[in-house]
Amino acid sequence: MNILKGKSGKTIEFFIFAITIASIIPIFTIILYIIFKGLPTITWEFLTEIPKKGMRAGGIFPAIVGTFYLTLGTIAISVPFGIFTGIYLVEYAKDSFLTRLINLSIINLTGIPSIIYGLFGMSLFVIHLKLGVSILSGSLTLGIMCLPVIIASTREALLNIPISLRESSLALGATKWETISKIILPSATPGILTGIILSISRAAGETAPIMFTAVAFYLPFLPETIWDQVMALPYHLYAISTQVPNMPKSNMEGTLFILVSITVGFNLVGAFIRRSFKNKI
């Protein structure tokens, strides 16, 4: 019987290993394709100039700047609200039908298609609140899209902290907020950062939400205020791929490489910060 169990265990282990390899190969294939096709097209002019000749020449600098503006705006809006909402739901809110309904709604909101958030942002921020198509409208829309993931990850990270830490801190005379800010949050930071990284990376690469709320097809200048429209890499890539005839393929491949590089860069920075916090715990 033990021999059979050993053979069965090795078979299952090999099966899981094979599935893992089968899952990883397409990802690495796509990444290698983007690197080999996009990297040779990157030049200093491509990174620092504005688009020219109907976006068939020049660079993508306004789109890079617009992507960073929208991402920073999303972080400023979603991260504080998401973390504090998660703290309230775990540490302060009583277990009731309402809180269970809220938690269920948050989980459901993480699966809503991004186009729905785009239409919601257009109707609320652009039309109803008259913020116009602007950085502010786009950041608010992306921030709302990121909120469910950040709230859910914060909630799960806080729930994974042993109750004994809370009881020990309170027994030593610390207030509830001192316990949360000095004991619970530092311990939960790696889990919270995971949700933030995932949501912000998704926001940096989204097209549908900003299509209706923030971006313009072409702008020969950089935005000066949060009320201005911007160019952004995801929409720029969509536009030159589908709306501009006779677009050089190298421009599309270079834009794709920069977009993926920025997204991966956000992930690497977030992972480094998460690792730093984890080593300090």
C-alpha positions in Angstrom: 0.0 0.0 0.0 2.8 2.4 0.8 4.4 1.6 -2.5 1.2 2.4 -4.3 0.9 5.6 -2.3 4.4 6.5 -3.3 3.8 5.9 -7.0 0.5 7.8 -6.8 2.2 10.7 -5.1 4.9 10.9 -7.7 2.3 10.7 -10.5 0.4 13.6 -9.0 3.6 15.6 -8.5 4.6 15.1 -12.1 1.1 16.0 -13.3 1.2 19.3 -11.3 4.7 20.1 -12.5 3.6 19.5 -16.1 0.6 21.8 -15.7 2.9 24.5 -14.2 5.3 24.3 -17.1 2.5 24.4 -19.6 1.2 27.6 -17.9 4.5 29.3 -17.7 5.7 28.6 -21.3 3.0 30.9 -23.0 3.8 33.7 -20.6 7.5 33.6 -21.2 6.9 33.2 -24.9 4.9 36.5 -25.0 7.5 38.3 -22.9 10.3 37.2 -25.1 8.4 38.2 -28.2 7.8 41.6 -26.8 11.4 42.0 -25.8 12.9 40.8 -29.1 10.4 42.8 -31.2 10.1 46.0 -29.2 13.5 46.6 -27.7 15.4 47.2 -31.0 12.9 49.9 -31.9 13.5 51.9 -28.7 15.6 55.1 -29.3 16.0 58.3 -27.3 13.9 60.2 -29.8 11.1 57.6 -29.5 11.0 58.1 -25.8 11.3 61.9 -25.7 9.6 63.3 -28.7 5.9 64.0 -29.4 4.1 62.0 -32.2 4.5 63.5 -35.6 3.1 62.9 -39.1 -0.3 61.5 -37.9 1.5 59.5 -35.2 3.4 57.5 -37.8 6.7 59.2 -36.7 8.2 60.9 -33.7 7.9 59.5 -30.2 5.5 58.6 -27.4 6.6 61.0 -24.6 3.2 62.6 -24.0 1.7 59.1 -23.7 4.3 58.0 -21.2 3.8 61.2 -19.1 0.0 60.7 -19.2 0.3 57.1 -18.1 2.3 58.1 -15.1 -0.1 61.0 -14.2 -3.1 58.7 -14.3 -1.3 56.0 -12.3 -0.2 58.4 -9.6 -3.7 59.9 -9.4 -5.1 56.4 -9.1 -2.7 55.6 -6.2 -3.5 58.8 -4.4 -7.3 58.1 -4.6 -7.6 54.3 -4.2 -4.8 53.4 -1.7 -5.9 55.6 1.3 -9.6 54.9 0.9 -9.0 51.2 0.3 -6.8 50.6 3.3 -8.9 52.6 5.7 -12.1 50.9 4.5 -10.5 47.5 5.0 -9.4 48.6 8.5 -12.9 49.7 9.4 -14.6 46.5 8.2 -12.2 44.3 10.2 -11.4 46.3 13.3 -14.4 48.5 13.9 -17.5 47.3 12.1 -19.7 44.7 14.0 -20.5 41.4 12.3 -24.0 41.9 10.9 -26.0 41.3 7.8 -25.0 44.7 6.5 -21.3 44.2 6.9 -21.6 40.7 5.3 -23.5 42.2 2.4 -20.8 44.9 2.0 -18.0 42.3 2.0 -19.9 40.2 -0.6 -20.5 43.3 -2.7 -16.8 44.1 -2.6 -15.8 40.7 -3.8 -18.4 40.9 -6.6 -17.1 44.3 -7.7 -13.6 42.9 -8.3 -15.1 40.9 -11.2 -16.9 43.7 -13.0 -15.5 44.4 -16.5 -13.5 47.5 -16.8 -15.8 48.9 -19.5 -18.5 49.2 -16.9 -16.3 51.3 -14.7 -15.5 53.5 -17.8 -19.2 54.1 -18.5 -19.9 54.8 -14.8 -17.0 57.3 -14.7 -18.2 59.0 -17.8 -21.7 59.4 -16.6 -20.8 60.5 -13.0 -17.6 62.5 -13.3 -17.5 63.7 -16.9 -21.2 64.5 -17.4 -23.0 64.8 -14.0 -20.3 66.4 -11.9 -19.0 68.3 -15.0 -15.3 67.4 -14.4 -14.9 66.9 -18.2 -12.6 64.5 -19.9 -9.5 65.1 -17.7 -6.8 63.5 -15.6 -9.1 64.0 -12.5 -12.0 62.1 -14.1 -9.7 59.3 -15.3 -8.0 59.0 -11.9 -11.3 58.9 -10.0 -12.6 56.2 -12.4 -9.4 54.0 -12.1 -9.4 54.6 -8.4 -12.9 53.3 -8.0 -12.0 50.3 -10.2 -9.0 49.5 -7.9 -10.8 50.0 -4.6 -12.5 46.5 -4.4 -9.1 44.7 -4.8 -7.3 46.9 -2.3 -10.2 46.6 0.3 -10.4 42.8 -0.1 -6.6 42.4 0.2 -6.4 44.7 3.2 -9.3 42.8 4.9 -7.8 39.4 4.3 -4.3 40.6 5.4 -5.8 41.9 8.7 -7.9 38.8 9.3 -4.7 36.7 9.0 -3.1 38.5 12.0 -3.6 36.4 15.2 -6.1 37.8 17.6 -3.6 37.2 20.4 -1.5 40.1 19.1 -4.5 42.4 19.5 -5.3 41.1 23.0 -1.6 41.4 24.1 -1.3 44.9 23.0 -4.6 46.0 24.6 -3.6 44.2 27.8 -0.4 46.2 28.0 -2.5 49.5 27.9 -2.3 50.4 24.2 -5.3 52.1 22.7 -7.2 50.4 19.8 -5.7 52.8 17.3 -2.2 52.3 18.7 -2.7 48.6 18.4 -3.8 48.9 14.8 -1.2 51.4 13.7 1.8 49.9 15.5 1.1 46.2 15.7 -1.5 45.1 13.2 -0.8 47.2 10.1 3.0 46.6 10.1 2.4 42.8 10.3 -0.3 43.0 7.5 1.7 45.3 5.2 3.1 42.6 2.9 -0.5 41.3 2.2 -1.9 44.8 1.7 0.9 45.7 -0.7 0.2 42.6 -2.8 -3.4 43.9 -3.4 -2.1 47.4 -4.2 0.5 46.1 -6.7 -2.1 43.9 -8.5 -4.7 46.7 -8.7 -2.3 49.5 -9.8 -0.6 47.3 -12.4 -4.0 46.6 -13.8 -4.9 50.3 -13.8 -1.7 51.2 -15.6 -2.6 48.9 -18.5 -6.4 49.6 -18.8 -7.9 51.2 -21.9 -11.7 51.1 -21.5 -12.0 53.2 -18.3 -9.8 56.0 -19.5 -11.2 56.0 -23.1 -14.3 57.7 -21.9 -12.9 59.8 -19.1 -9.3 61.0 -19.6 -7.6 60.5 -22.9 -7.4 62.2 -26.3 -6.5 60.6 -29.6 -3.6 63.1 -30.1 -2.1 65.9 -28.1 1.0 67.7 -29.2 1.6 69.1 -25.6 1.9 67.9 -22.0 -0.9 68.4 -19.5 -0.5 71.3 -17.1 -3.3 70.7 -14.6 -5.6 67.9 -13.5 -8.4 69.3 -15.6 -6.5 68.6 -18.9 -6.8 65.7 -21.2 -3.9 63.4 -21.6 -2.5 60.8 -23.9 -1.9 57.4 -22.3 0.0 54.3 -23.5 -2.8 51.8 -23.4 -5.2 54.0 -25.5 -2.3 55.2 -27.7 -1.5 51.5 -28.5 -5.1 50.8 -29.3 -5.4 53.9 -31.5 -2.3 53.3 -33.6 -3.1 49.7 -34.0 -6.7 50.2 -35.2 -7.3 53.8 -36.1 -4.2 54.9 -38.0 -3.7 53.4 -41.5 -0.2 52.5 -42.7 1.2 52.6 -39.1 4.8 51.2 -39.0 4.7 48.0 -37.0 7.9 49.0 -35.2 5.9 51.9 -33.5 3.3 49.5 -32.2 6.0 47.0 -30.9 8.0 49.8 -29.3 4.9 51.2 -27.6 3.9 47.7 -26.4 7.4 47.2 -25.0 7.3 50.5 -23.0 3.8 49.8 -21.6 4.8 46.3 -20.5 8.1 47.6 -19.0 6.2 50.3 -17.0 3.7 47.7 -15.7 6.5 45.3 -14.8 8.4 48.1 -13.2 5.5 49.0 -10.9 5.4 45.3 -9.9 9.1 45.1 -9.2 9.1 48.3 -7.1 6.1 47.1 -5.2 7.7 43.6 -4.6 10.9 45.3 -3.4 8.9 47.4 -0.9 6.9 44.4 0.2 10.0 42.4 0.8 11.6 45.2 2.8 8.6 45.3 5.1 8.5 41.6 5.4 12.1 41.4 6.4 11.5 44.0 9.1 8.7 42.0 10.7 
